[in-house]
Amino acid sequence: MVLLKTTVTGVLLLVVGILLLTVASQYITVEVQVVQRHDVELHAEFLVGDVVDRPYSLPAGVSVFGTLDVTQAPTNSSSDVRFLVFDSTNYQSWAAGQQSSFTFSGDEQGSSNFTFNTNNSGVYHFVFDNRASLFKKYVSLSVSYNEVSTSHQPDPRVPYVGWGLSAVGLILLIFGLVRKPPITWA
């Protein structure tokens, strides 16, 4: 004679645990965000007389970041330059002297960092405006962006639950088969 309820419970937990280990772990997933860094310009050095335009193609909805180092040409000492970033439409308006809006703007002095987000995909113009100075400037530029993508991957916790249920089910099964039910005397 065996303990029927304990044995059946043990068998059910063992079967559920084995199913979690073998089949269900493929279907139970979690959403994972992966951040990928893309280097647009690792290191560019150029001379700015009046205005320099550096166009770069960027995707929509990414965080663009970089570093900028500005030095004065004759003395190589730290200096400043006006730094603007436009999308294609606003750059055309700005170049024609019309009203335009920029994505990023700053009067950069020496070494500095910049960050902005893109709204649309397309060409973005990095403009260095030095018309306020009599001296030419050396500019060192690096530009990168982070792209966030989401994917579904199997949940790594499911096998632990499967092993736990299998172990408990096996213990209950063995206990139910080995243990004798109590005999009640009338």
C-alpha positions as a Python dict, from the first residue, in 0.01 Angstrom:
ca = {
    (1, 'M'): (0, 0, 0),
    (2, 'V'): (130, 351, -87),
    (3, 'L'): (34, 710, 0),
    (4, 'L'): (-171, 783, -312),
    (5, 'K'): (-208, 1164, -279),
    (6, 'T'): (160, 1218, -201),
    (7, 'T'): (267, 991, -487),
    (8, 'V'): (38, 1161, -742),
    (9, 'T'): (153, 1507, -627),
    (10, 'G'): (516, 1397, -659),
    (11, 'V'): (459, 1261, -1012),
    (12, 'L'): (281, 1584, -1120),
    (13, 'L'): (556, 1809, -981),
    (14, 'L'): (822, 1591, -1145),
    (15, 'V'): (644, 1608, -1484),
    (16, 'V'): (596, 1988, -1459),
    (17, 'G'): (961, 2033, -1364),
    (18, 'I'): (1080, 1821, -1658),
    (19, 'L'): (851, 2014, -1896),
    (20, 'L'): (993, 2344, -1769),
    (21, 'L'): (1346, 2216, -1822),
    (22, 'T'): (1291, 2082, -2173),
    (23, 'V'): (1006, 2259, -2352),
    (24, 'A'): (871, 2564, -2170),
    (25, 'S'): (1203, 2747, -2131),
    (26, 'Q'): (1197, 2824, -2505),
    (27, 'Y'): (856, 2992, -2482),
    (28, 'I'): (895, 3185, -2158),
    (29, 'T'): (1103, 3488, -2256),
    (30, 'V'): (1207, 3825, -2118),
    (31, 'E'): (1258, 4148, -2311),
    (32, 'V'): (1623, 4255, -2311),
    (33, 'Q'): (1753, 4595, -2421),
    (34, 'V'): (2091, 4593, -2591),
    (35, 'V'): (2287, 4917, -2629),
    (36, 'Q'): (2522, 4920, -2928),
    (37, 'R'): (2781, 5192, -2974),
    (38, 'H'): (2849, 5308, -3330),
    (39, 'D'): (3148, 5528, -3404),
    (40, 'V'): (3067, 5783, -3674),
    (41, 'E'): (3399, 5969, -3662),
    (42, 'L'): (3673, 5825, -3442),
    (43, 'H'): (3911, 6118, -3470),
    (44, 'A'): (3905, 6406, -3718),
    (45, 'E'): (4138, 6704, -3713),
    (46, 'F'): (4077, 7006, -3933),
    (47, 'L'): (4142, 7379, -3956),
    (48, 'V'): (3854, 7625, -3919),
    (49, 'G'): (3894, 7961, -4093),
    (50, 'D'): (3545, 8111, -4110),
    (51, 'V'): (3294, 7823, -4128),
    (52, 'V'): (3343, 7448, -4166),
    (53, 'D'): (3059, 7201, -4227),
    (54, 'R'): (3103, 6829, -4150),
    (55, 'P'): (2796, 6624, -4261),
    (56, 'Y'): (2723, 6285, -4100),
    (57, 'S'): (2438, 6042, -4162),
    (58, 'L'): (2260, 5950, -3838),
    (59, 'P'): (1955, 5730, -3765),
    (60, 'A'): (1644, 5855, -3585),
    (61, 'G'): (1598, 5828, -3210),
    (62, 'V'): (1959, 5780, -3104),
    (63, 'S'): (2174, 5957, -2846),
    (64, 'V'): (2470, 6121, -3022),
    (65, 'F'): (2776, 6211, -2815),
    (66, 'G'): (3132, 6313, -2873),
    (67, 'T'): (3431, 6523, -2779),
    (68, 'L'): (3561, 6847, -2918),
    (69, 'D'): (3903, 7006, -2868),
    (70, 'V'): (3963, 7360, -2997),
    (71, 'T'): (4304, 7529, -3012),
    (72, 'Q'): (4418, 7855, -3169),
    (73, 'A'): (4627, 7806, -3483),
    (74, 'P'): (4931, 8029, -3426),
    (75, 'T'): (4986, 7961, -3055),
    (76, 'N'): (4826, 7614, -3012),
    (77, 'S'): (4664, 7743, -2691),
    (78, 'S'): (4311, 7660, -2585),
    (79, 'S'): (4052, 7863, -2775),
    (80, 'D'): (3683, 7878, -2860),
    (81, 'V'): (3456, 7823, -3162),
    (82, 'R'): (3079, 7830, -3207),
    (83, 'F'): (2953, 7474, -3261),
    (84, 'L'): (2610, 7407, -3418),
    (85, 'V'): (2434, 7090, -3532),
    (86, 'F'): (2153, 7109, -3790),
    (87, 'D'): (1940, 6856, -3972),
    (88, 'S'): (1942, 6887, -4354),
    (89, 'T'): (1637, 7114, -4384),
    (90, 'N'): (1746, 7359, -4116),
    (91, 'Y'): (2103, 7362, -4249),
    (92, 'Q'): (1980, 7472, -4592),
    (93, 'S'): (1780, 7753, -4428),
    (94, 'W'): (2077, 7858, -4210),
    (95, 'A'): (2317, 7858, -4506),
    (96, 'A'): (2072, 8080, -4700),
    (97, 'G'): (2056, 8323, -4407),
    (98, 'Q'): (1695, 8237, -4322),
    (99, 'Q'): (1532, 8151, -3991),
    (100, 'S'): (1638, 7803, -3876),
    (101, 'S'): (1649, 7592, -3562),
    (102, 'F'): (1944, 7383, -3452),
    (103, 'T'): (1959, 7044, -3288),
    (104, 'F'): (2256, 7142, -3071),
    (105, 'S'): (2440, 7468, -3009),
    (106, 'G'): (2732, 7569, -2795),
    (107, 'D'): (3028, 7804, -2773),
    (108, 'E'): (3293, 7545, -2706),
    (109, 'Q'): (3610, 7645, -2522),
    (110, 'G'): (3909, 7409, -2522),
    (111, 'S'): (3821, 7044, -2460),
    (112, 'S'): (3452, 6969, -2414),
    (113, 'N'): (3188, 6700, -2453),
    (114, 'F'): (2853, 6724, -2628),
    (115, 'T'): (2534, 6514, -2632),
    (116, 'F'): (2208, 6544, -2823),
    (117, 'N'): (1925, 6322, -2949),
    (118, 'T'): (1819, 6285, -3312),
    (119, 'N'): (1452, 6316, -3402),
    (120, 'N'): (1471, 6211, -3768),
    (121, 'S'): (1710, 5998, -3966),
    (122, 'G'): (1920, 6165, -4230),
    (123, 'V'): (2221, 6388, -4269),
    (124, 'Y'): (2314, 6610, -3975),
    (125, 'H'): (2554, 6899, -4035),
    (126, 'F'): (2814, 6972, -3770),
    (127, 'V'): (2898, 7339, -3826),
    (128, 'F'): (3198, 7514, -3675),
    (129, 'D'): (3155, 7893, -3696),
    (130, 'N'): (3471, 8096, -3633),
    (131, 'R'): (3363, 8427, -3792),
    (132, 'A'): (3384, 8605, -3455),
    (133, 'S'): (3762, 8551, -3432),
    (134, 'L'): (4057, 8683, -3632),
    (135, 'F'): (4261, 8366, -3574),
    (136, 'K'): (4210, 8026, -3734),
    (137, 'K'): (4134, 7731, -3506),
    (138, 'Y'): (4242, 7369, -3502),
    (139, 'V'): (3951, 7140, -3415),
    (140, 'S'): (3972, 6778, -3308),
    (141, 'L'): (3637, 6597, -3324),
    (142, 'S'): (3504, 6251, -3239),
    (143, 'V'): (3139, 6151, -3285),
    (144, 'S'): (2954, 5833, -3177),
    (145, 'Y'): (2599, 5728, -3105),
    (146, 'N'): (2424, 5466, -2896),
    (147, 'E'): (2148, 5261, -3056),
    (148, 'V'): (1912, 5074, -2825),
    (149, 'S'): (1750, 4760, -2963),
    (150, 'T'): (1518, 4520, -2784),
    (151, 'S'): (1506, 4144, -2823),
    (152, 'H'): (1331, 3853, -2655),
    (153, 'Q'): (1556, 3593, -2495),
    (154, 'P'): (1471, 3283, -2289),
    (155, 'D'): (1422, 3365, -1922),
    (156, 'P'): (1730, 3233, -1737),
    (157, 'R'): (1526, 3171, -1420),
    (158, 'V'): (1301, 2903, -1575),
    (159, 'P'): (1556, 2617, -1551),
    (160, 'Y'): (1605, 2690, -1179),
    (161, 'V'): (1230, 2663, -1122),
    (162, 'G'): (1225, 2341, -1329),
    (163, 'W'): (1508, 2185, -1127),
    (164, 'G'): (1341, 2289, -801),
    (165, 'L'): (1003, 2142, -897),
    (166, 'S'): (1168, 1824, -1023),
    (167, 'A'): (1362, 1780, -697),
    (168, 'V'): (1054, 1836, -478),
    (169, 'G'): (848, 1607, -702),
    (170, 'L'): (1109, 1332, -683),
    (171, 'I'): (1128, 1358, -303),
    (172, 'L'): (748, 1341, -272),
    (173, 'L'): (731, 1049, -516),
    (174, 'I'): (991, 849, -324),
    (175, 'F'): (828, 937, 10),
    (176, 'G'): (483, 837, -122),
    (177, 'L'): (609, 502, -254),
    (178, 'V'): (822, 408, 46),
    (179, 'R'): (606, 530, 334),
    (180, 'K'): (329, 298, 448),
    (181, 'P'): (-9, 450, 528),
    (182, 'P'): (-113, 436, 892),
    (183, 'I'): (-347, 151, 987),
    (184, 'T'): (-652, 261, 1179),
    (185, 'W'): (-796, 14, 1428),
    (186, 'A'): (-1156, 12, 1506),
}
